[in-house]
Amino acid sequence: MVPEINYWAVLLATVSSMVVGSVWYARGVFGTRWAKLAKVDMDRPGASAVGPIVLTVLVSFLTAWVLAGSVAIAWHFYGGGFLLSAIVTAIALWAGFTAARFTRHDAFEGRPAALTIVNTTHELVTALGMAVIIGVWPPEGTI
């Protein structure tokens, strides 16, 4: 079975990820704290964000696509509302993969717990934003 995916929702979810990241890591929100904890110099001369931004767009698209497929599979298996399936699936995937991996890697790398919290919470907000978009815009023919 190939899950039904609304690619317009995936594209919009990808954009939402960029918006959440831009706001989350802005200097006035968590950017300054993140930079200090991660030991990143946000003002280093000659630094280009083009490469990381392109990578982020690609990875965000992949994340949205996997989430959309996972939501469709979960919805077919469990039934219920598509939006609720999207939110529950996003939280489960975030907890089981993203938060668990960040926590483990950061612990072994000796990163501050506060950095782990800033980053994993950003990922949760991103996943929930994607889930809402995917959940309210299900693939044609599924609902």
Backbone as ProteinMPNN parsed JSONL, in Angstrom:
{"seq_chain_A": "MVPEINYWAVLLATVSSMVVGSVWYARGVFGTRWAKLAKVDMDRPGASAVGPIVLTVLVSFLTAWVLAGSVAIAWHFYGGGFLLSAIVTAIALWAGFTAARFTRHDAFEGRPAALTIVNTTHELVTALGMAVIIGVWPPEGTI", "coords_chain_A": {"N_chain_A": [[0.83, -1.176, 0.0], [0.603, 2.122, -0.918], [0.755, 5.118, 0.712], [-1.7, 7.74, 0.615], [-0.904, 11.01, -0.301], [-1.066, 14.454, 0.121], [0.476, 16.584, -1.785], [0.532, 19.352, -1.978], [-0.08, 20.117, 0.605], [2.174, 19.081, 1.835], [4.165, 20.708, 0.708], [3.372, 23.216, 1.73], [3.642, 22.655, 4.446], [6.386, 22.335, 4.535], [7.204, 24.969, 4.027], [6.107, 26.097, 6.331], [7.786, 25.045, 8.25], [10.137, 26.413, 7.752], [9.339, 28.989, 8.414], [8.715, 28.707, 11.16], [11.271, 28.02, 12.137], [12.709, 30.346, 11.449], [11.507, 32.254, 13.084], [11.768, 31.065, 15.65], [14.565, 30.849, 16.058], [15.325, 33.477, 15.921], [16.996, 36.435, 16.987], [15.621, 37.854, 18.989], [13.979, 35.963, 20.086], [14.681, 32.858, 20.646], [17.178, 32.768, 19.558], [19.584, 34.132, 20.377], [20.091, 32.919, 22.852], [20.294, 30.226, 22.018], [22.559, 30.425, 20.313], [24.565, 31.096, 22.157], [24.525, 28.824, 23.863], [25.102, 26.801, 22.004], [27.5, 27.612, 21.155], [27.876, 29.24, 18.883], [28.86, 31.707, 16.679], [26.988, 34.212, 15.727], [27.595, 36.454, 14.317], [29.827, 36.1, 12.767], [32.227, 37.01, 10.38], [31.884, 36.738, 6.84], [30.485, 34.376, 6.869], [28.218, 32.194, 5.382], [24.797, 31.574, 5.006], [23.533, 30.204, 3.076], [24.018, 27.501, 2.202], [23.295, 25.915, 4.558], [20.581, 26.727, 4.666], [19.48, 25.791, 2.238], [19.868, 23.045, 2.646], [18.208, 22.767, 4.881], [15.676, 23.299, 3.766], [15.413, 21.075, 2.033], [15.551, 18.918, 3.873], [13.389, 19.558, 5.483], [11.294, 19.279, 3.662], [11.473, 16.504, 3.228], [10.886, 15.6, 5.82], [8.223, 16.554, 6.116], [6.997, 15.109, 4.078], [7.389, 12.421, 4.889], [5.992, 12.547, 7.305], [3.394, 13.116, 6.341], [2.84, 10.754, 4.884], [3.006, 8.892, 6.978], [0.927, 9.761, 8.596], [-1.28, 9.246, 6.938], [-1.169, 6.444, 6.836], [-1.482, 5.828, 9.584], [-4.036, 6.924, 9.996], [-5.621, 5.31, 8.306], [-5.253, 2.893, 9.632], [-6.037, 3.276, 12.372], [-8.31, 4.842, 12.199], [-10.811, 7.362, 12.876], [-10.538, 10.965, 13.248], [-8.859, 12.836, 10.711], [-7.222, 15.046, 11.273], [-6.71, 14.702, 14.036], [-5.333, 12.272, 13.893], [-3.079, 13.177, 12.538], [-1.894, 14.943, 14.397], [-1.405, 13.278, 16.643], [0.283, 11.38, 15.466], [2.443, 13.008, 14.711], [3.395, 13.842, 17.231], [4.108, 11.362, 18.339], [6.123, 10.489, 16.532], [7.953, 12.58, 16.85], [8.62, 12.3, 19.613], [9.602, 9.646, 19.71], [11.654, 9.546, 17.83], [12.95, 12.126, 17.108], [13.2, 13.711, 19.611], [14.22, 11.73, 21.29], [16.617, 11.012, 19.989], [18.022, 13.487, 19.835], [18.356, 13.966, 22.584], [19.917, 11.766, 23.4], [22.266, 12.037, 21.756], [23.116, 14.625, 22.472], [23.652, 14.242, 25.184], [25.834, 12.446, 25.129], [27.644, 14.032, 23.772], [28.087, 15.992, 25.555], [26.64, 18.338, 25.61], [24.867, 21.231, 26.763], [21.939, 20.762, 28.792], [19.988, 22.69, 28.512], [20.317, 23.524, 25.868], [19.528, 21.25, 24.498], [16.843, 21.247, 25.222], [15.934, 23.664, 24.037], [16.334, 23.049, 21.298], [14.904, 20.584, 20.916], [12.332, 21.325, 21.625], [11.819, 23.223, 19.678], [11.721, 21.496, 17.481], [9.437, 20.018, 18.141], [7.413, 21.991, 18.016], [7.653, 22.611, 15.312], [6.971, 20.112, 14.131], [4.334, 19.862, 15.024], [3.165, 22.086, 13.792], [3.452, 21.343, 11.096], [1.868, 19.05, 11.202], [-0.692, 20.067, 11.703], [-1.215, 21.47, 9.329], [-1.082, 19.353, 7.443], [-3.056, 17.757, 8.525], [-5.441, 19.264, 8.34], [-5.709, 19.433, 5.678], [-6.285, 16.993, 4.093], [-5.384, 14.218, 1.894], [-6.917, 14.073, -1.324], [-9.904, 12.288, -1.625], [-9.663, 10.76, 0.672], [-11.213, 11.521, 2.784]], "CA_chain_A": [[0.0, 0.0, 0.0], [1.279, 3.414, -0.966], [-0.158, 6.061, 1.371], [-2.095, 8.928, -0.117], [-0.227, 12.2, 0.206], [-1.403, 15.722, -0.501], [1.773, 17.241, -1.936], [0.382, 20.773, -1.688], [0.044, 20.224, 2.059], [3.587, 18.832, 2.145], [4.91, 21.923, 0.362], [3.021, 24.247, 2.705], [4.258, 22.241, 5.706], [7.81, 22.653, 4.384], [7.316, 26.421, 4.235], [5.829, 26.389, 7.745], [8.99, 24.692, 8.988], [11.081, 27.523, 7.585], [8.809, 30.119, 9.174], [8.913, 28.406, 12.584], [12.705, 28.127, 12.418], [13.118, 31.754, 11.363], [11.021, 32.94, 14.286], [12.312, 30.419, 16.846], [15.982, 31.141, 16.228], [15.575, 34.913, 15.81], [17.718, 36.969, 18.159], [14.687, 38.279, 20.025], [13.21, 34.838, 20.616], [15.645, 31.944, 21.275], [18.416, 32.772, 18.78], [20.751, 34.531, 21.166], [20.327, 31.847, 23.844], [20.77, 29.057, 21.277], [23.926, 30.683, 19.848], [25.454, 31.018, 23.312], [24.6, 27.429, 24.305], [25.708, 25.984, 20.948], [28.807, 28.216, 20.858], [27.829, 29.685, 17.491], [29.009, 33.149, 16.525], [26.02, 34.625, 14.713], [28.118, 37.621, 13.612], [31.124, 35.812, 12.165], [32.312, 37.59, 9.04], [32.032, 35.832, 5.713], [29.684, 33.162, 7.011], [27.061, 32.164, 4.487], [23.731, 30.688, 5.46], [22.877, 29.626, 1.9], [24.109, 26.035, 2.253], [22.401, 25.383, 5.588], [19.173, 26.99, 4.345], [19.095, 24.828, 1.192], [19.772, 21.749, 3.321], [17.018, 22.799, 5.732], [14.496, 23.155, 2.902], [15.345, 19.682, 1.581], [15.243, 18.057, 5.013], [12.025, 19.885, 5.897], [10.397, 18.62, 2.707], [11.513, 15.073, 3.536], [10.152, 15.42, 7.073], [6.795, 16.747, 5.847], [6.558, 13.997, 3.23], [7.315, 11.232, 5.748], [4.885, 12.76, 8.237], [2.137, 12.97, 5.598], [2.637, 9.329, 4.633], [2.762, 8.23, 8.262], [-0.421, 10.15, 9.026], [-2.24, 8.494, 6.121], [-1.142, 5.046, 7.29], [-2.095, 5.791, 10.92], [-5.465, 7.199, 9.853], [-6.242, 4.092, 7.768], [-5.168, 1.813, 10.618], [-6.789, 3.569, 13.588], [-9.569, 5.539, 11.933], [-10.965, 8.633, 13.59], [-10.36, 12.183, 12.475], [-7.563, 12.957, 10.039], [-6.418, 16.024, 12.012], [-6.237, 14.066, 15.264], [-4.296, 11.311, 13.489], [-1.873, 13.933, 12.192], [-1.28, 15.475, 15.616], [-0.891, 12.159, 17.449], [1.422, 10.807, 14.736], [3.573, 13.946, 14.818], [3.938, 13.771, 18.594], [4.76, 10.053, 18.506], [7.368, 10.481, 15.763], [8.863, 13.515, 17.51], [9.108, 11.718, 20.869], [10.334, 8.405, 19.492], [12.83, 9.705, 16.979], [13.659, 13.403, 17.235], [13.567, 14.038, 20.989], [15.063, 10.658, 21.82], [17.954, 11.087, 19.38], [18.674, 14.713, 20.311], [18.719, 13.787, 23.984], [21.036, 10.82, 23.48], [23.47, 12.619, 21.167], [23.567, 15.758, 23.272], [24.221, 13.725, 26.431], [27.166, 11.9, 24.842], [28.517, 15.112, 23.318], [28.279, 16.917, 26.661], [25.969, 19.621, 25.355], [24.009, 21.639, 27.89], [20.543, 20.327, 28.744], [19.184, 23.814, 28.02], [20.395, 23.491, 24.403], [18.663, 20.14, 24.09], [15.45, 21.689, 25.393], [15.639, 24.655, 22.996], [16.26, 22.392, 19.994], [13.823, 19.591, 20.817], [11.056, 22.029, 21.658], [11.658, 23.761, 18.32], [11.308, 20.393, 16.616], [8.047, 19.696, 18.476], [6.564, 23.045, 17.437], [7.706, 22.415, 13.857], [6.183, 18.914, 13.793], [2.911, 20.153, 15.248], [2.748, 22.981, 12.71], [3.305, 20.51, 9.901], [0.734, 18.143, 11.417], [-1.949, 20.807, 11.547], [-1.4, 21.71, 7.897], [-1.374, 18.068, 6.805], [-4.31, 17.258, 9.085], [-6.615, 19.998, 7.857], [-5.717, 19.359, 4.217], [-6.023, 15.579, 3.799], [-5.347, 13.875, 0.469], [-8.214, 13.942, -1.99], [-10.488, 10.948, -1.633], [-9.517, 10.041, 1.931], [-12.235, 11.942, 3.739]], "C_chain_A": [[0.882, 1.251, 0.0], [0.329, 4.433, -0.345], [-0.471, 7.253, 0.476], [-1.431, 10.134, 0.527], [-0.708, 13.404, -0.583], [-0.095, 16.522, -0.593], [1.697, 18.752, -1.757], [0.512, 21.003, -0.184], [1.493, 20.009, 2.486], [4.42, 20.077, 1.843], [4.63, 23.053, 1.357], [3.626, 23.921, 4.079], [5.762, 22.514, 5.68], [8.042, 24.137, 4.628], [7.088, 26.765, 5.709], [7.043, 26.077, 8.61], [10.016, 25.816, 8.916], [10.636, 28.748, 8.396], [9.045, 29.901, 10.67], [10.387, 28.563, 12.95], [13.198, 29.558, 12.405], [12.692, 32.534, 12.596], [11.715, 32.388, 15.524], [13.751, 30.841, 17.122], [16.328, 32.606, 15.956], [16.224, 35.402, 17.102], [16.773, 37.339, 19.299], [13.877, 37.164, 20.64], [14.199, 33.9, 21.324], [17.007, 31.951, 20.589], [19.656, 33.104, 19.573], [21.102, 33.451, 22.186], [20.887, 30.601, 23.167], [22.231, 29.248, 20.869], [24.932, 30.573, 20.995], [25.641, 29.559, 23.748], [25.326, 26.537, 23.293], [27.1, 26.481, 20.56], [28.915, 28.568, 19.372], [27.943, 31.199, 17.48], [28.108, 33.599, 15.385], [26.511, 35.808, 13.889], [29.446, 37.352, 12.921], [31.153, 36.331, 10.72], [32.486, 36.503, 7.976], [31.221, 34.561, 5.799], [28.464, 33.258, 6.101], [26.051, 31.156, 5.007], [23.064, 29.962, 4.295], [22.877, 28.1, 1.952], [23.199, 25.435, 3.31], [20.923, 25.611, 5.287], [18.682, 26.03, 3.27], [18.927, 23.448, 1.798], [18.514, 21.676, 4.174], [15.743, 22.646, 4.912], [14.335, 21.706, 2.46], [14.939, 18.741, 2.714], [13.824, 18.319, 5.516], [11.003, 19.265, 4.959], [10.333, 17.128, 3.004], [10.717, 14.775, 4.802], [8.648, 15.531, 6.85], [6.23, 15.587, 5.03], [6.403, 12.713, 4.051], [6.16, 11.366, 6.734], [3.545, 12.563, 7.531], [1.835, 11.5, 5.299], [2.315, 8.564, 5.9], [1.365, 8.538, 8.784], [-1.463, 9.362, 8.247], [-2.314, 7.037, 6.572], [-1.821, 4.921, 8.654], [-3.602, 5.993, 10.834], [-6.199, 5.979, 9.306], [-6.298, 2.993, 8.83], [-6.09, 2.068, 11.807], [-8.157, 4.186, 13.342], [-9.612, 6.847, 12.692], [-10.759, 9.805, 12.66], [-8.96, 12.281, 11.902], [-6.655, 13.937, 10.793], [-5.871, 15.415, 13.303], [-5.151, 13.036, 14.961], [-2.987, 12.023, 13.19], [-1.15, 14.411, 13.449], [-0.669, 14.356, 16.459], [0.329, 11.537, 16.774], [2.639, 11.71, 14.853], [4.216, 13.883, 16.2], [4.682, 12.453, 18.809], [6.094, 10.002, 17.765], [8.4, 11.417, 16.389], [9.468, 12.882, 18.766], [10.02, 10.526, 20.623], [11.602, 8.545, 18.672], [13.585, 10.997, 17.288], [14.117, 13.665, 18.666], [14.506, 12.983, 21.564], [16.492, 10.756, 21.275], [18.704, 12.343, 19.823], [19.194, 14.513, 21.722], [19.939, 12.874, 24.111], [22.321, 11.448, 22.95], [24.013, 13.767, 22.015], [24.186, 15.303, 24.59], [25.641, 13.206, 26.196], [28.148, 12.986, 24.413], [28.73, 16.172, 24.393], [27.652, 18.282, 26.432], [25.068, 19.959, 26.533], [22.569, 21.161, 27.699], [19.649, 21.439, 28.203], [19.195, 23.871, 26.497], [19.503, 22.388, 23.851], [17.198, 20.554, 24.173], [15.064, 22.692, 24.315], [15.432, 23.956, 21.647], [15.11, 21.391, 19.888], [12.452, 20.247, 20.868], [10.776, 22.689, 20.307], [11.152, 22.674, 17.377], [9.861, 19.975, 16.884], [7.096, 20.72, 17.859], [6.516, 22.91, 15.921], [6.835, 21.234, 13.438], [4.693, 19.157, 13.973], [2.366, 21.109, 14.184], [2.524, 22.226, 11.42], [2.066, 19.626, 10.021], [-0.6, 18.85, 11.221], [-2.224, 21.056, 10.067], [-1.799, 20.424, 7.183], [-2.737, 17.549, 7.257], [-5.548, 17.972, 8.585], [-6.732, 19.966, 6.337], [-5.386, 17.923, 3.79], [-5.974, 15.333, 2.289], [-6.751, 13.714, -0.091], [-8.656, 12.483, -1.969], [-10.35, 10.187, -0.33], [-10.606, 10.378, 2.918], [-13.526, 12.186, 2.989]], "O_chain_A": [[1.786, 1.395, 0.823], [-0.793, 4.596, -0.825], [0.363, 7.71, -0.305], [-1.401, 10.26, 1.751], [-0.752, 13.374, -1.813], [0.377, 17.067, 0.405], [2.701, 19.377, -1.416], [1.139, 21.97, 0.249], [1.981, 20.681, 3.396], [5.284, 20.455, 2.635], [5.547, 23.761, 1.773], [4.07, 24.822, 4.789], [6.342, 22.885, 6.7], [8.965, 24.518, 5.349], [7.781, 27.614, 6.269], [7.299, 26.77, 9.595], [10.681, 26.127, 9.904], [11.459, 29.448, 8.986], [9.518, 30.801, 11.365], [10.71, 29.176, 13.967], [14.008, 29.949, 13.245], [13.437, 33.38, 13.092], [12.198, 33.155, 16.358], [14.117, 31.149, 18.256], [17.5, 32.939, 15.779], [16.012, 34.834, 18.173], [17.114, 37.145, 20.466], [13.158, 37.386, 21.615], [14.523, 34.127, 22.49], [17.903, 31.213, 20.998], [20.675, 32.424, 19.451], [22.272, 33.111, 22.361], [21.832, 29.988, 23.665], [23.05, 28.347, 21.051], [26.02, 30.023, 20.823], [26.765, 29.111, 23.976], [26.069, 25.632, 23.673], [27.79, 25.863, 19.749], [29.896, 28.243, 18.703], [27.21, 31.891, 18.187], [28.428, 33.391, 14.215], [25.91, 36.136, 12.867], [30.129, 38.297, 12.526], [30.219, 36.112, 9.949], [33.15, 35.491, 8.198], [31.266, 33.742, 4.881], [27.774, 34.277, 6.064], [26.399, 30.041, 5.396], [22.131, 29.187, 4.503], [21.832, 27.478, 1.763], [22.41, 24.541, 3.007], [20.093, 24.766, 5.622], [17.574, 25.505, 3.38], [17.955, 22.753, 1.502], [17.829, 20.653, 4.193], [14.825, 21.936, 5.324], [13.229, 21.166, 2.509], [14.085, 17.872, 2.533], [13.135, 17.388, 5.933], [9.963, 18.779, 5.403], [9.247, 16.549, 3.028], [9.96, 13.805, 4.849], [7.883, 14.7, 7.338], [5.108, 15.141, 5.271], [5.404, 12.005, 3.921], [5.43, 10.403, 6.971], [2.654, 11.909, 8.073], [0.696, 11.058, 5.446], [1.451, 7.687, 5.9], [0.7, 7.668, 9.348], [-2.426, 8.864, 8.829], [-3.401, 6.469, 6.676], [-2.637, 4.023, 8.864], [-4.361, 5.309, 11.521], [-7.283, 5.644, 9.785], [-7.278, 2.252, 8.914], [-6.842, 1.18, 12.208], [-9.058, 4.069, 14.174], [-8.579, 7.377, 13.101], [-10.798, 9.661, 11.438], [-7.99, 11.859, 12.533], [-5.458, 13.688, 10.935], [-4.697, 15.596, 13.625], [-4.164, 12.939, 15.69], [-1.913, 11.537, 13.544], [0.071, 14.292, 13.548], [0.46, 14.48, 16.932], [1.304, 11.203, 17.447], [3.75, 11.227, 15.071], [5.441, 13.872, 16.32], [5.763, 12.437, 19.396], [7.088, 9.524, 18.312], [9.584, 11.087, 16.452], [10.682, 12.922, 18.961], [11.077, 10.402, 21.242], [12.525, 7.743, 18.811], [14.748, 10.95, 17.689], [15.313, 13.826, 18.905], [15.475, 13.313, 22.247], [17.458, 10.598, 22.021], [19.888, 12.275, 20.151], [20.339, 14.851, 22.022], [20.878, 13.181, 24.845], [23.355, 11.399, 23.617], [25.218, 13.866, 22.246], [25.144, 15.913, 25.064], [26.546, 13.497, 26.979], [29.349, 12.873, 24.662], [29.463, 17.139, 24.179], [28.097, 19.275, 27.007], [24.567, 19.066, 27.217], [22.048, 21.158, 26.583], [18.665, 21.167, 27.515], [18.186, 24.23, 25.89], [18.808, 22.58, 22.853], [16.408, 20.239, 23.283], [13.982, 22.588, 23.736], [14.467, 24.241, 20.939], [14.414, 21.357, 18.873], [11.513, 19.777, 20.226], [9.634, 22.711, 19.846], [10.255, 22.914, 16.568], [9.138, 19.619, 15.953], [6.091, 20.352, 17.251], [5.459, 23.076, 15.314], [6.051, 21.343, 12.495], [3.883, 18.707, 13.163], [1.232, 20.953, 13.73], [1.528, 22.44, 10.729], [1.309, 19.471, 9.063], [-1.527, 18.289, 10.638], [-3.35, 20.869, 9.606], [-2.752, 20.414, 6.404], [-3.482, 16.971, 6.466], [-6.599, 17.351, 8.423], [-7.73, 20.417, 5.775], [-4.336, 17.673, 3.199], [-6.465, 16.145, 1.505], [-7.661, 13.267, 0.607], [-7.878, 11.574, -2.259], [-10.863, 9.074, -0.219], [-10.894, 9.581, 3.811], [-14.532, 12.552, 3.595]]}, "name": "protein", "num_of_chains": 1, "seq": "MVPEINYWAVLLATVSSMVVGSVWYARGVFGTRWAKLAKVDMDRPGASAVGPIVLTVLVSFLTAWVLAGSVAIAWHFYGGGFLLSAIVTAIALWAGFTAARFTRHDAFEGRPAALTIVNTTHELVTALGMAVIIGVWPPEGTI"}
